[in-house]
Amino acid sequence: MTWIRNRPEGLVYRDAEKSHDGLTLFCSVTGKHATLLNPEGEVVHRWHNSEGIQHAHMLENGHLLIQTGPFRHAEGRQNMGGNSGAMMELDWDSNVVWAYRNPAQHHAYERLENGHHLVLGWYPVPLDIVSKVQGGYEDPKADTDNPIMWGDVILEVNPSGREIKRWNSWEHFDTSLDVICPLENRKEWAHANALSTTPNGDWLVSFRNTSQVMLIDPESGDIKWRFGDATKDFPLALNHQHAATWLDNGNILIFDNGCHRQGPSFSRVVEINPETNKAEWSYQADVILAFHSFMCSGASRLPNGNTLITESATARLFEVTPEGETVWEWVSPFFFQSRFGRTPFVFRAYRYELDDPRFDGRVLDPSLHREVNQRIKDGDVPENYHGPGNERR
């Protein structure tokens, strides 16, 4: 999305017949609120957390499962994008009903049917393995007396926070295949940014710095499938992708950010068949440079076959048909200060059905959020806005 002087905010476009009506949930990366929108793009509910909400999705009980902002001191992890200090469950009124605190956690998490949680974490890669890792550039600010390369770990923790299972990436990676992009810092190896469980129990994980999406056997820890090595030819190459998502048809939907791509940098969404490693569907803008997010972002398939896309860097949420027609578009007006300066970044958005039982009995009235909706309409949302419509009620 082009950055122009009078940048549109709020609802930009809606085709009521072709778009899939639902409630859209999103949060600003460094903000302290999560927002729920109706099909008309109006705010109908907001959650607030003083420790931040940088990633949120709804649980089956109607509560919100979030990751907060990072701890102030996390041995350096706090300076890496996606780090979080806590995972919390919030009720409808933003009360904390459960929390798991771990300064190592980052990016993605999932509640399992048994009540346990999967969570990504960063832990030091053993030094004898670090010397074998290929690619990347040395951090000029690194502590040469105490060098650390952070590696991804998948933890399963029970409700009390006790570790039940641990998967250390460095014990299963192949240093000849899992090579850091030469334009990325060697302070970490792979930078996982998505984690979920497939219907047969495998873990689906996206690793940004090595441009790989993997299926992992949680029992053996073995990597069963990998896709996307950036050294391959387009369209099989991925470049710093996010949000690998398992679809009901057995394919995998991926937001391919396109960072450090040979030639022009542009983003696309691609649906890959893991049996054939072929693309079954893809979306990119007609003017390819008009759609690009160098960070975060995501995509999810809607019940009517459309795809909801989060273009994080521009905070644009939009829905496209299988033919690539944009039928719903909304731009976040919430700006906050981050390590990149003033930014409206949105990590990822999710869409829920209007008749989802989790909203039964809930008041979803935009008039209760009149001030924030009017400010969005007028293009007058203050910097770091946490005002009316965002307080606990």
N, C-alpha and C positions, 0 to 999 in steps of 0.2 A: 504494500500500500504506500503510495507516494506521500511524503511529508510536505504538505502545503501549508500556507499561512493560516487559512481558515479550515483546519482539519475537521471533518465531520465527526460527531460524537453521538453516542446513543444509537438508536435504530436508524440505519441508513436505508434499508430496503427490506420489504417482506412481500412475497407472493403467497397469499393466504391459501391458494389452492395447491400449489406445488410443494410448499414447505411443510415440514412435519411439526405440528403444534406440540409444544411441550414446555417444561420449565427448565431453564438453562442455569447451571451453577458454575460460578467461576470465582477466583480470588486473585488479587494483585500480589505479585511475588513478595514484595517487602511491605505489604499492607497488613492491617490487623482485622480485616473483615472478609467474609465470604458473602456473595450476593446471589440471589435467586431472581431470575427474570421471567416474566410471562411471555407469550408469543409476540406481543406488541412491543417487547423490549423495555417494559416498565419494571422497576424494582418492586417486588412483592414481599420479600423477606430478606433480612440480613442477620448474620451471626457475627459476633465480635469476640476477639481474644487478645488480651493485652500483650501476650508473648508472640503475637503474629499468627497469620494463617497464610502459608505459602502454597499449600496443596490441600485440597479437600474433596471428599466425595461422600455420598450418603450410604449409610448402613441399612440393612434390612429392617431394623427396628425404628427407622425414621430419624436416628441421630446422625450427626456429622462426625466423620473421622478425619482428623486434620494432622498435618505436620506444622509445627511452629517455626519461627525463625531460629537461627543458630544461637548457641550460648555465646556469651562475650569471649570466653576463653575455652578453646577446644583443641589445644595443642597445634593450632594452625589450620585445622579443618574448617574453622569458621570463615576463612577467607576463600573457600572454594564454593562455587555456585552450587546450590542445592542442599547444603548442609543444614541440618535441623537439630534443635536441642531436645524436642519432645514430640511424641505422638499422643494426641488427645481425642477423647470422645466427648462431643458437646451435645447437650440436649437442644430442643427447639429454641430455648431461651438463652442459649450460650453458656449454660452452667457446665462445668467440667465434671463428668461422672466417672472418668477413668483416665489415667495418664501413664505413659511409659517414657522415662527420661534416659537418654543415652546420647552424649555429645558426638558420637561417631556416626549416627544415622544420617541418611541423606535420600532425597528424591522420592523414592517409591516405597509402598507398604501395602499390605493386604491382610484383612481379617479372614481367617480360615473357619470352616464349618465347626471345628472343635473349640472355637473361641481363642485359639492361639493366633499369633500375628507373624507374618513374614515382613522383614524389614531389611533394607540395604544399609550397610555400614562401611566406613573407611578404617582400615587398620594397616600398620606398616608391613610392607613386603620384606621378607627376610633378605639381608644384605647379599647372601650368596646367590640369590635369584635376581636381585636388582641388576647385578653386573651382566646378566645374560639377556635382559630385556632390551629389545631393539627399538630404535626410532626416538622421536622427540628431541628437544633441545634442553640443555642444562639451564636451570634457573640461576641467573646471576645473583639472586638474593638468597640462595640456599645456604644453610648452615653446613659448611664443609666438614666441621668437626662432628656433626650429628646429622648425617644425611638421612632423609626419609623419603621413600616413595610409597604413597598411599595405594593400597590395593582394595578391591571390592570384596566384601564378605556378605553372604546372605545368612541372616539369623532367623531362627524360629524361636519365639519367646512365648511363654504362657502368660495368662492374665496378671500374674504377680510380677512379671518381668524376668523370670528365670529363663536362662538360655536352655533350649531343648535340643537344638541342632545348629550346626555351623558349617557353612561351605566357604572355604577359602579359595578365591579365584586363582591365586598363584600356584595352587597345587594341581590345577587342571588345565590351565592355559598352555598353549604351545608357543614358545618364543619365536618360532619361525613364521607363525600365522598371526599371532596377536601382537602386531607391531604398532607402536604409537605413531600417529600422524607426525611427520617431521615438523609441522608448524605448531605442535602442542608441547607444553611444558612437561618435563619428566617428573614433576612433583607427584604425579599419580599415573597409574598404568592405564586403566581402561575406562573409567568414569561411567559406571552403570547409571542409567536414568529411567529405566522402566522395569518392573517386576510384577509378574502375575502368574497364576496357576492355570494351566490348560485343563480341559475336561478329563484328560486321562492322568492328571496329577503332575505332569512335567512343569518345570519353571520356564517361563518365557522371559528372557532378559535382553535388554538393549545396552550395548556398550559403545559410548560415543567416540572416545579417543581412538579406538581401533576400528570403528565403522563396522561393527559386527552385531548381528542379532542371533541369539542362540536359544536352543531348547536343551534344558539340563535335566537329567534324571536325579531327583532329589534323594533317592536311596543310595545310588552308587556315586553320585556327584559327577558322572561322566557327561561330557558334552555330546548330545545325540545328533545335533544338527546346527550348522552355522551358515549364515548368509550375509553377503554384503561387503566383503573385502574391497576397500576403496581402490585397490590396485587393478581390479577387474574392469572390463569395458562397460560403459553405459549401455543398456539400462540396468545391468546386474549390480553395478557398483552402488553402494550407499556412501554418503558423506556426512558423518556426524549426526546420525538420525536420532529420533526420539519416539517414545510412545508406541512401541510394538504392541499390538493388541490382537488377541485371538478372536476370530469371527466364527459365527455359528456354522458356516460352510466349511470350516477347517482351514481356511486361509489366514494369513497374517497381514494386518493393516499397519503400515509404517509411515510416520512423518519423516521424510528424508530432507533434512535441513539444507543440504547442499553446500555447507561450509567447505572451503579449500578444494572445491571441485575444479578439475582441469577445465579451463575456459570460464565462462561467466558463472557466477554464483547465483543459483536460484533454487527455490524449494519445490517439492512435489509431494504428493501422497501416493503411495503405491501399495497395491494388494498382491501379496506373493503367495503362490501355492507351494507349500513346503515339500510336496511330493515331487514336483517337477522343477522347482526353483525358477518358475516363469511368472511374469507379471500377468495377472488376470484382469487388472484394472489399474488405472492411474489418473491422477489429476495434476495439472500444472496450468498456470495462467496462460491465456492466449498470447499475451505479451509476457514472456517468461520472467523478465526482470521485475515485473509488477508484483510478484508473489515470492517473498523471501524473508525468512526468519533465521538468523544465525544461531539462535539459542532456543531452548525449551520447546514448546509447541506440541500439538497432538492432533489426533483424528479418531473419530468413532463412527461406526455404522449405525444408522437409525433404522427403525422398523419398516419404514417405507422405501428403503434402499438408498436413501440419500446419505450423505456423509457430513458430519459436523466437524469443522476444522478450527483449530486454535492457531492463529498466526501470532505467536507470543510477542515478538519484538515490537510489533505495531499495536498490540492489544486488540486485534481484530478477530471476532468470532463470526464465522460464516458457514452457511450450509449450501452444498452443491448437489445437484442431481447426478445420476450415473452418467449423463451426457456432459457434465461439467458446467451446467448452468447455475449461477448463483441465485438462490431463491430466498435467502434470509441473511442479513448482515447487520452486525452490531459492533460498535467501537467503544472500548472502555474509556471513560474520561478521568479515571483515577490515576494520578501521577504521584510518585514517591521518589525519594532520593535512594540511590543504590550505588554499588561500586562502579556502575557505568554512568553515574550522574542522574539527572532527572529522567525518569522512565515510567511508562504505564504497563510494564511487562505483566502478562498473564501466563501462569505456568501451563494450565490445562483446563478445559471446560467440559462439562458433562450435561447431557440432556435427559430429563426424566418425563415419563408420561403424565399428562394432565390428570388422569384418573388413577395414578399410582396410589395404592392404599397407604403409603407412608405419609401422604398429605391429607388423609381423611381427618376431618375436624379442624384442620389448620386454616387460619385466616390468611388468605393471599390477596390482600386488598391494596392496590397501588396507592389509594388515597391516604393510607396510613404512612406512606413514605413520600408524601406530597413534595416536601422541600427538596429531597435529593432528586426526584424525578423532574421537578421543574428546573433545577440547576443543570441537569443533564440536557434538557430540552433547550435551555438558554445558552448552553456552552459556558457555564459559569461555576464549575466545580473547583473549589479552592485547592491549592497544593496540600498534599497529605490529608485529604478530607476524611475525617472520622466523625462527622457531626450528626445532626438529626436524621433519623432513619437508620442509624447504625448503633444506637444505644440499646441496652437490654430493656425489655419491656416485661 
